[in-house]
Amino acid sequence: MNTPERSTHMREPVPDHEQKRVALSYLNEAWAEARMDGVDGDCLAQACLFTALAEFVSTYGEEAAATFTEGLAGRIRNGEFSVDLPRQ
């Protein structure tokens, strides 16, 4: 596992970009484990999207989450989410 160990010690606040990097590392590891266990990639993607959108709604509210998602189609078409991910 390449993710930092959890600690109960107080730490300095971690910059946002670093938290995102660590979070992505955790998600990539969980994704790989689920794929090795036979979970379909499409099912994983849908579950991740549901979980992410539910988090946005609980944090910012339905209207703010809806406004955020309105811009996703353009971002997808512009290639912001087109990355080469290893397929298992």
C-alpha positions as CSV (number, residue, x, y, z in Angstrom):
1,M,0.0,0.0,0.0
2,N,1.4,3.4,-1.0
3,T,-0.8,5.5,1.1
4,P,0.3,7.3,4.2
5,E,-0.4,5.5,7.5
6,R,-3.2,6.9,9.7
7,S,-2.1,8.6,12.9
8,T,-3.9,10.0,15.8
9,H,-1.3,12.7,16.3
10,M,-2.2,16.3,15.5
11,R,-0.5,17.4,12.2
12,E,-0.1,20.6,10.3
13,P,-3.0,21.3,7.9
14,V,-2.3,19.5,4.6
15,P,-2.6,21.6,1.4
16,D,-5.7,20.9,-0.7
17,H,-3.6,19.6,-3.7
18,E,-1.8,17.2,-1.4
19,Q,-5.1,15.9,0.1
20,K,-6.4,15.4,-3.4
21,R,-3.3,13.4,-4.3
22,V,-3.6,11.2,-1.2
23,A,-7.4,10.7,-1.8
24,L,-6.8,9.7,-5.4
25,S,-4.2,7.2,-4.2
26,Y,-6.7,5.6,-1.8
27,L,-9.4,5.5,-4.5
28,N,-7.0,4.0,-7.1
29,E,-6.0,1.3,-4.6
30,A,-9.6,0.5,-3.7
31,W,-10.6,0.5,-7.4
32,A,-7.8,-2.0,-8.2
33,E,-8.8,-4.3,-5.4
34,A,-12.4,-4.3,-6.4
35,R,-11.4,-5.1,-10.0
36,M,-9.3,-8.0,-8.8
37,D,-12.3,-9.2,-6.9
38,G,-14.3,-9.2,-10.1
39,V,-16.3,-6.0,-9.7
40,D,-17.2,-4.5,-13.2
41,G,-15.6,-1.2,-14.0
42,D,-18.9,0.4,-15.0
43,C,-20.5,-0.6,-11.7
44,L,-17.6,0.9,-9.9
45,A,-17.8,4.1,-11.9
46,Q,-21.5,4.4,-11.2
47,A,-21.1,3.7,-7.4
48,C,-18.2,6.3,-7.3
49,L,-20.3,8.9,-9.1
50,F,-23.3,8.3,-6.8
51,T,-21.1,8.5,-3.7
52,A,-19.3,11.7,-4.9
53,L,-22.5,13.4,-5.8
54,A,-24.1,12.4,-2.5
55,E,-21.1,14.0,-0.7
56,F,-21.5,17.2,-2.7
57,V,-25.2,17.4,-1.9
58,S,-24.6,16.8,1.8
59,T,-21.8,19.3,1.9
60,Y,-23.1,22.1,-0.3
61,G,-26.8,21.4,-0.9
62,E,-28.7,20.2,-3.9
63,E,-28.7,23.4,-5.8
64,A,-25.0,24.0,-5.6
65,A,-24.3,20.3,-6.5
66,A,-26.7,20.6,-9.5
67,T,-24.9,23.8,-10.6
68,F,-21.5,22.1,-10.4
69,T,-22.7,19.1,-12.4
70,E,-24.1,21.4,-15.2
71,G,-20.5,22.2,-16.2
72,L,-19.3,18.6,-16.4
73,A,-20.5,17.9,-19.9
74,G,-18.3,20.6,-21.3
75,R,-15.4,19.5,-19.2
76,I,-15.8,15.9,-20.4
77,R,-15.9,17.0,-24.0
78,N,-12.8,19.2,-23.5
79,G,-10.9,16.1,-22.4
80,E,-10.4,17.0,-18.8
81,F,-11.2,13.4,-17.7
82,S,-9.5,11.6,-20.6
83,V,-6.5,10.0,-18.9
84,D,-4.8,6.7,-19.5
85,L,-5.7,4.5,-16.6
86,P,-4.3,1.0,-16.3
87,R,-7.0,-1.6,-17.1
88,Q,-7.0,-4.7,-14.9
